[in-house]
Amino acid sequence: MNDGILATDDQIGFFTKNGYLVLENLLSAQEVSLYADIYNKFLDGTIDTGKNRGDLGDGLGKTGKVESITQIMWPSDFMPELLQMTYHRKALAFCRELLGADLNIDFDMLINKAPGTNTPTPWHQDAAYWINMPDTRAVSCWLALDNAFVDNGCMWYVPGSHVKETRPHRYAGKEGGALVCECDESEGVAVEIKAGTCILHHGNTLHYSRGNSTQTNRRAFIVNLRPEKMIALEREKGHDHGRGGKAGDRKVRNEKY
Ligand SMILES: O=C(O)CCC(=O)C(=O)O
């Protein structure tokens, strides 16, 4: 996966069937180290993200100095050069091949599970957080900046769930916090990956991760893409994924149920 390299038929076939796809070694070890340094500046507040920073695990895990699940919306608003760097460029190029040349980046975010925070990300489909759109093509790129494995909160997916109905969602804990739907590990597969590898999932794919019970961070950098016309539709209706200090504005928006 890099600028101008085609997605293979096997990759497209796997994603179409399963609703997720692993892209090994998207970043080199050197690039991982560069991104990890940047990421740490967001985490330690050197880059102040104000109310774009929130706790996705609010009400789900322990309370303390560190968020149960740190979520920072729109890191590229605070560091615009990220948009021109390897990860965003490769994500855009590959996803256009996977789902269409009209795709663009909708938003980006950081989700970290700090050491010992032990807070699972509840089972959900991203589509539940979003307004219903006539074109449902959507893909999230989940780049690991640490090796991600079961005990520190690697991602789990339910293969094939992206082509089924979006399940009813509700708040998992506090109002404004993470959403959850009925699902459990027996339906899913855990996808352990190395730092520098990226997993793509469709906007309707059921996913989840266990809490981090280890002594090191589990840092993920996420870039979300969809057709430009759908991005324009969202903005027209006032939806911008927590931009401008609204990280805690999470709710069921697909409004089917
Ligand atoms: O990193 C996690 O634990 C959850 C990520 C997630 O839900 C997403 O990228 O849509």
The ligand as an SDF file (V2000), in Angstrom:
LIG
                    3D

 10  9  0  0  0  0  0  0  0  0999 V2000
   -9.1170    1.5240   19.1050 O   0  0  0  0  0  0  0  0  0  0  0  0
  -10.1460    1.0250   19.5540 C   0  0  0  0  0  0  0  0  0  0  0  0
  -10.1700    0.3430   20.5630 O   0  0  0  0  0  0  0  0  0  0  0  0
  -11.4570    1.2660   18.8740 C   0  0  0  0  0  0  0  0  0  0  0  0
  -11.3170    1.8370   17.5150 C   0  0  0  0  0  0  0  0  0  0  0  0
  -12.6050    2.0310   16.8270 C   0  0  0  0  0  0  0  0  0  0  0  0
  -13.6610    1.7820   17.3270 O   0  0  0  0  0  0  0  0  0  0  0  0
  -12.5640    2.5640   15.4630 C   0  0  0  0  0  0  0  0  0  0  0  0
  -11.4880    2.8500   14.9320 O   0  0  0  0  0  0  0  0  0  0  0  0
  -13.6520    2.6910   14.8590 O   0  0  0  0  0  0  0  0  0  0  0  0
  1  2  2  0
  2  3  1  0
  2  4  1  0
  4  5  1  0
  5  6  1  0
  6  7  2  0
  6  8  1  0
  8  9  2  0
  8 10  1  0
M  END
$$$$
